[in-house]
Every structure is written in structure tokens, then in C-alpha cells.
């Protein structure tokens, strides 16, 4: 959604971009919209600066978002709108306070400039880009058109109010955002010492021999880790392990699928619609009123923009013809050809079977592959080989899954040799000879010859859905499963006694999760239940409905973690890995010590499988990679801290145990001017200034988003 997509969180910097309320709102009356209600309940959906924020506090923001969505003929759920409204509210109040602290304002002169009353270079893009304010011929901004519009507001109080709100919320707030961001970028500074260090990190080099013994050289199952050890380690490192708010679930899904009776009823309804569409005088109006899908294109379209299933080898597409019903993805379609016209661009459709020729292949190799292609072409012509099957076996791109089908394309899409063969064909079928291009040798099957016709279609789209009776039946089965579950053991027994059900697991689900395994359309109802009142070991009172996918879900909460808690279960996997690696480290160090004071190759030999002695040249701090030991800042740091000809003792890094012996050191050459490095660092710091400061403000104002509570 264009509007909601503009409400960014961190990357936009200190100020999240203000909602771009479309100028179309200036002429829409406020009574077009209804006030958001929550069944009389003002629910707490967040905290800001110590204050609980309810839906009642977001009336203005919600109304603005509703108007914008309606003006764009878009859709959003109630919970989505409130969630975005909360972000707008927080950013408005948070940033306004900061603007006032540093004295940022926008003068009347600046507003006039943004409205084009001054030099055209200062016009705000939302003004200059609005068609209402553009010359009908040149399509450029017209100051007179804007003045006419502003004058017309005198007789339309509602439009005048919307215009004033646009100036305040878009132009003024946006301008203050620019000023504040510019101010923040000027707070960054890079010293000469920092620039010099960056230069040296990039250009100082060392070469070293090293021994690397990865932790993986010891099998995990041979190292036991107890809960007591994990608890002790967590206590020692609790500052590192602060959980994010999350919930873990196990659940089963009951799917609502159309029954045989539903399908029969649906087919009869489609046949009736097909007859009605054929007789309809106003095709587009009929299709719009009867369709239940997303198909809304009533303009002329080329063949490549026509839904699959409309074209048929045996049926010409004539004006007035009704095609269907036919299945298109998850919906059935009925299509009427309202009109046909000719265009200057031609399209065709073909399938491709490609014998690839390696780039730079020798002439003999190329000749051999040409013979393969010609032999295969003859087999296909004689019916000894199937084109589509061979394409699936030979092609290496996505067309291997579609029998080589390339879909519709125009004359400019393909390389000239290929395009000439397809668009030169007068009949459908296999092109008579192999076509050679830079990619190799093509065997081509033309499935639709060239056409320059464009079609205006009226499309009735109906998804295959179950009747209410079928839905109620599945709901009853889900409720029956839920009945009597009082514990986790009860839940598992029920699953075991229902072989058709597959238990799914979702660990560490975040408050803002939109999907979990098996629920891709909208997992919000499930997530809201988990984060509202559910306790570990509990199931909901009723099955959770996911209407978008036709599902009923029975979950049980298996774990919950609160923000910043040192939670053992939340970090169990990470803690286990770290404690296990500590034990492995001690085991490896003991074996290395037992090897004695010998060279690295000898230590590797005595240690056995997994130990590798190797060498790395021209290592830099900027890129801390040490040969086949991989990314190891610790190892590279040790190398730069060791003198030439010296060897470190055995130490551990993130992946194992190492010993480093420095063989060469090449300090960075001294230079007089570090400006290049200073500017690079400064650019990076300026880019991060606004986003980092935004994060700091979030903490300062104690922002807590709890909109996940909404269903």
C-alpha cells in the first residue's frame, strides 16, 4: 500500500516520513468517513513517554489514514490502520518536541515557495506532480491552475479544511524533517587520527602461518551439556542475553475445503453467470458487480496481459465471445470479449528448447552440439520425441518446468534471430530448422502466431469457496477437538488420536509476525491470542479463525518470553552451543599442549582429523579473513599484535582453536593527506546519524508498540 508503505520506522531517520495524504482528499467531504470504534472499548495499544495510548488517542491519525485509503480505493484491516496510526502518533509527538527544543520552524515565505509562488526550484514535488495543478497540454506545473484551485476552496469549507491540513501535515512537517535531519548530519565529525587509522586498517598487511582446529572436529553428541551449566553461564553473561518478547506455539489446522455438493452448486452458478454475461449490455458494469476477485482491468490489453485460459488453439477470440468458466490459479473466470482493436505492436507466443553452447567453445564442440540439435529436431518432427518433455529435461532456466513455454512476447523482447523465426511463422507448430543465437541452438515451437490485436475484456472472477454449511461442519470438528484439553499432554493425546492432523511448531514468534508455518495469509488472530491473555499450557476457548485461508486453528502456548529477560528457554540453542564449544575448547587446548613445542604442521599431525596447518598472505584488518579458517577478527587481531617471526600461544576464536605465526609485516606507507579516508568515514556517519538518533529517541521517549494486541 503506497500510503502505509511510507510510514517507515528506522531507516527514515529521526522523523518517520509524514503520511502523504493525496490531494484528492481536498475535495472529499468528511462525512464520507465513519469514526473508528472498538465496540465501545478504548484499548491500550502502546505506551509513549510513560503514557498509555488507546485507540481513543488516535482519532485524528485514524481518520486521516481512513480518508487516504478510501481516496485510493484500497483496503486495510482495522488492526493495520490502528498499527500505522500509532506509528504516526508517536513520530508526530516525539519529533515535534525535538523541533521545539532546537527552535526549528517553517516560515510563511517557505510555504509560499513550496507552493510555487517563488522560484520554481522550491516547489514541493507533491504540488508540481499533482495533475490538478498541471497544464493540460504541457503537463507541467501551472501556477494559475493552483491559484484557481485555492480560490475555489472559499466555497467549500470541507475541502479548505483538508487543504490546510495537507499544508500543515505534509509540507510543513516534511520541511521541518529536512531541517532536523540536516542539523543532525552536521553533528558528525571525523578526526585526522580516525582517518589515519582507517587508512592503516586498509593498507597495513601481514602474512602468517596458522594452525586452525575447528570445534566441529569434535562430534557434538560426545560433549554433554547440563541445564545447571546453562543456567550458570547465562547468569555470568546476562547482559549479553536479553530476550525479545516472543511466544512459542504448537498447533493443528482444520482446513475448510469445498465439498462435492459445494462444487456442484458452484458450477451451476458459474453456468448461470456465463449466460447472463453473454446477454449483458454493459459488460464492464456487470463484471464489476458480479466479480469477487482482483481482476479490474477494463482497458484494452495485449495478449500477454490476458489471463491464462482465455486463448485456445481451437477457438478464435472474437468480439462478443464468452470464454469459460476456466480455472486461473485459485479462481474460476468467465471472460467476455467486449471489443477488439488493432495496435502497432505485434505479439506472439512460443516454446523454446535450447541446446546451450558454452561461451568460447571450440568450433568442433559447436559443430557437435549443432548435430545434436538437428537430430533432436528431426525426432520431434517425426513424433519420436516429445517437445515439452525434452524441454523439461534439457532447459536449465524456469521454462524447464513449463515445457519450454516463454509466454507472449513482442518483437523487441527476444534476440533478432529468435524473434525473426517466431514472428516470421505463418502457422503454429515446430519451426522447420534449428535457430542459432549467442546462447546456443534453439528448437522452437510457435504456439500462437503474431497478432497486433488488443482486447477489451469483461472478467467475472469467482474464487472457489465452501458454503456456510461446509464451514460450520469444519468449525464443529475443530471445536470437538478442542473440547476437554486442559494440558499439554491432553493436546498431544488428541493429536495422536487424529492421524489426519499434523502438529505444527512455531518457536519465538514475534508480536508483529504476519505468518507462521501453514498460515501465510494473516496469522494476526493467532498471534494476538498468544500475546494477550494466553498462559503457557493453555488453549483458546474457541478455535481461532483464519478466514483468508479458510482455516480453523487450535494452538497451545508452549513458552513465553518477555523483553530483556534472561530467559533460558529463549536462548537454549545459543547457550548450548556456546557452553559446548567452551568444553570443546578445553579438550582441544589439552591435546595441543600435549603435542609439545613443535611446529604447526607437527601439531596438526599429532592432533589428527580436523586440524589444518596453512598459510595466509596479505591479511588486512579491514577484511579479517585468515585463509581457510575464514572470518576471524580474533585471529587477524592476534596476527597484527604479534611480531614478525614470533608465534602466539594457542587461543580460541568464534569457530575453534588457533595458533598464529607471523612471517611478514608490511606497514602502510606514510601519506601526507588523509582527506579521502576522512570523507568516506564522514559520509558513512552522516548516513547513520538520523537512523541512530531515531533509535535513541525511541528509547528516550520509552516507546512501546503493543498493537499486536489487536485481532
Beta strands, then each sheet from edge to edge (+ up, - down):
strand 1: 44-48
strand 2: 51-54
strand 3: 205-214
strand 4: 246-255
strand 5: 300-301
strand 6: 322-328
strand 7: 331-356
strand 8: 405-410
strand 9: 429-430
strand 10: 435-437
strand 11: 440-463
strand 12: 504-510
strand 13: 544-546
strand 14: 551-561
strand 15: 611-619
strand 16: 651-652
strand 17: 656-666
strand 18: 704-705
sheet 1: 2+ 1- 18+
sheet 2: 15+ 3- 17+ 16-
sheet 3: 12+ 4- 14+ 13-
sheet 4: 5+ 11- 7+ 6-
sheet 5: 5+ 11- 9+
sheet 6: 5+ 11- 10+
sheet 7: 5+ 11- 7+ 8-
end
